[in-house]
């Protein structure tokens, strides 16, 4: 099919089937791993001729549909912890606002972009390798089917966490911690997401798995719940301040991604927590490799649009 | 509203008119004359028709001898680029350059370079002072054979001429041209123009200039420049307007003038789409369980 449509804000004509297909692929990842998928879709959209600012903004509009769709599917299966999700979301908003200030300060100091990118690549590499290694050993040990629940080692971290006040029980995640912990972690993720310029799903998911010790399936659903609100916020702000949301583009992408998210959720349900973690680890490592390659290979064109911040 | 194929379409009315005239002639002669005469008249009619259409084309052409067809292109939801055709009459023996150029603007660019000896990253920002939004040139001969570089510069023919107004060093400008060429909005087709002799003193040209879908909307100037013995002279100019139409215009104006409503509407539609998909799949899943 070579039927193309003109996108009013992007100002270019693109094949319809290509857009719906890309949406479907990203929706699949979103339903499976609880990530927004912006890390993958935005560069792909730029590659097929959408201006970068329009690609990023319209992508967030599309994620609203995918995460709504995925969130419904996950909450039906009891996989969304609204209590923790809301706490982390509040922390994320606070952290995100602070993060934008921090990035401005860093940029004024000079080679901030370089440091940030290196930190990000190292962090993704570290998280991905750890997840992969940990899940593989867990599977080899044939641990009892306790999704995500690791043998409780009384580590330094654990003891510190237990010192926090106002202990609260979260039945969905089957954990009892101080609400300060998810809020605080939300702040950290918010700061990181703002600095890295990505939605933060790939930081959020490992944080919930390893630092909050939430079951893997609940992590995916809860992450989608937070991404939904983050992306609503971004879509409205981008439309209002920059006029960069292309509604026609978003509509075609979301047609694919809303369905993709359902399929992803379905596949996720059939997988065991450890299998899901291994796939997630591979995805994290793939993202890292892609970033690393982008940094190591000489670009075709040595200039790009956009100057002043 | 005009379409990529509209050069053909705009010549349609004259052809229709000829057809009608031919049929009229056919009917009147059928009453009085034999079948053989009818055929003759019909052929005559056709001949007269072609003649008339050639005349009407000539009448349409303005004094300066350059026309662009269509001169207005509507950009709506199913627009996929256009290919306006430029017609001109030039003195015999001239070589020509046909140049379609958008308005000039300041462009800010990030430059990429190696950091720490290994990583390719954005390392700086440069501004190009005055570069056109689109620059599509077709010539009848290689640039070097048209005129010396200084003369080409005088008529803004060739990338070297643009570099002069960009106010940046050559490598950056070269990379910028590469970026624009990728998008299809900068192009120099050497030798793409065919000159057809028309009489002993004149030649005509008719060349189609493909505009990719991503060419920004706005006004474009089409100029035909003649070159004789390495000296250039302006043959004439015409203008082309690319404008939003229909749903594209409506959506774009909503996005700019009612941006908050647009943003909320975009979120609302996305949520509804997500909920609907969730419900549809949920019901199906419920049936399967």
Contacts between the chains, C-beta under 8 A, distances in Angstrom:
chain1	res1	chain2	res2	distance
A	4	B	80	5.3
A	4	B	213	7.7
A	5	B	77	6.0
A	5	B	78	6.8
A	6	B	75	6.4
A	6	B	76	6.8
A	6	B	77	5.6
A	6	B	78	6.7
A	6	B	79	4.4
A	6	B	80	7.0
A	6	B	213	6.4
A	6	B	248	6.1
A	8	B	77	8.0
A	8	B	244	7.4
A	8	B	247	7.6
A	8	B	248	4.4
A	8	B	251	4.4
A	8	B	252	4.7
A	8	B	255	7.4
A	9	B	251	7.6
A	9	B	252	6.7
A	9	B	255	5.9
A	11	B	214	5.9
A	11	B	216	6.4
A	11	B	217	7.5
A	12	B	213	5.4
A	12	B	214	4.0
A	13	B	79	6.3
A	13	B	80	4.5
A	13	B	81	6.7
A	13	B	213	3.5
A	13	B	214	7.6
A	49	B	183	7.4
A	49	B	214	6.2
A	61	B	266	5.1
A	61	B	267	7.0
A	61	B	270	5.7
A	62	B	270	7.0
A	64	B	267	5.7
A	64	B	270	3.8
A	64	B	271	6.2
A	64	B	274	6.9
A	65	B	270	4.0
A	65	B	271	7.1
A	65	B	273	4.6
A	65	B	274	4.2
A	65	B	277	7.6
A	66	B	274	6.9
A	67	B	274	7.2
A	68	B	270	7.0
A	68	B	271	5.1
A	68	B	273	7.7
A	68	B	274	2.7
A	68	B	275	6.0
A	68	B	278	6.9
A	69	B	273	7.7
A	69	B	274	4.1
A	69	B	275	7.6
A	69	B	277	4.5
A	69	B	278	4.9
A	69	B	281	7.8
A	71	B	274	7.7
A	71	B	278	7.9
A	72	B	274	7.1
A	72	B	275	6.6
A	72	B	278	3.2
A	72	B	279	7.6
A	72	B	282	6.8
A	73	B	278	6.0
A	73	B	281	6.8
A	73	B	282	7.0
A	76	B	282	6.1
A	111	B	115	7.1
A	113	B	121	6.0
A	113	B	122	6.4
A	114	B	115	5.0
A	114	B	116	6.9
A	114	B	119	6.9
A	114	B	121	6.0
A	117	B	119	7.3
A	117	B	121	6.7
A	118	B	119	7.6
A	232	B	267	5.2
A	232	B	271	7.9
A	235	B	263	6.0
A	235	B	266	5.8
A	235	B	267	5.2
A	235	B	270	7.5
A	236	B	260	7.4
A	236	B	263	4.1
A	236	B	264	6.3
A	236	B	267	6.1
A	237	B	263	7.6
A	238	B	263	7.4
A	239	B	255	6.9
A	239	B	259	5.3
A	239	B	260	7.3
A	239	B	262	5.2
A	239	B	263	2.9
A	239	B	266	6.2
A	240	B	259	4.9
A	240	B	260	5.1
A	240	B	263	5.3
A	241	B	259	7.9
A	243	B	255	5.1
A	243	B	256	5.4
A	243	B	259	5.8
A	245	B	255	7.1
A	245	B	262	7.3
A	245	B	263	6.6
A	245	B	266	5.5
A	247	B	251	6.2
A	247	B	255	7.4
A	247	B	262	7.3
A	247	B	265	7.7
A	247	B	266	5.2
A	247	B	269	7.6
A	248	B	77	7.5
A	248	B	251	6.9
A	250	B	266	6.3
A	250	B	270	6.7
A	251	B	269	7.1
A	251	B	273	7.9
A	254	B	270	5.7
A	254	B	273	5.4
A	254	B	274	7.5
A	255	B	273	7.3
A	258	B	273	5.5
A	258	B	274	5.4
A	258	B	276	7.9
A	258	B	277	3.8
A	258	B	278	7.9
A	259	B	277	6.0
A	259	B	281	7.8
A	261	B	274	7.9
A	261	B	277	7.6
A	262	B	277	6.2
A	262	B	278	7.2
A	262	B	281	4.2
A	266	B	285	7.6
A	294	B	120	7.6
A	295	B	118	7.8
A	295	B	119	4.4
A	295	B	120	5.8
A	295	B	121	6.8
A	296	B	118	6.7
A	296	B	119	6.8
A	296	B	120	7.2
A	297	B	120	7.0
A	298	B	120	6.0
A	299	B	112	5.5
A	299	B	120	5.8
A	300	B	178	7.9
A	301	B	175	5.7
A	301	B	178	5.2
A	301	B	179	5.1
A	301	B	182	7.0
A	302	B	111	6.3
A	302	B	112	4.9
A	302	B	113	7.3
A	302	B	171	7.9
A	302	B	175	4.8
A	303	B	109	4.5
A	303	B	110	6.7
A	303	B	111	5.5
A	303	B	112	7.0
A	303	B	126	7.7
A	303	B	172	6.4
A	303	B	175	4.4
A	303	B	176	5.7
A	303	B	179	6.0
A	304	B	109	6.7
A	304	B	110	4.9
A	304	B	112	7.0
A	304	B	122	7.3
A	304	B	179	7.6
A	305	B	107	7.5
A	305	B	108	7.5
A	305	B	109	6.5
A	305	B	110	7.6
A	305	B	179	7.9
A	306	B	108	6.5
A	306	B	109	7.6
A	306	B	110	5.9
A	307	B	108	3.0
A	307	B	109	6.1
A	307	B	110	6.1
A	307	B	125	3.9
A	307	B	126	7.3
A	307	B	127	6.4
A	308	B	108	6.1
A	308	B	125	6.9
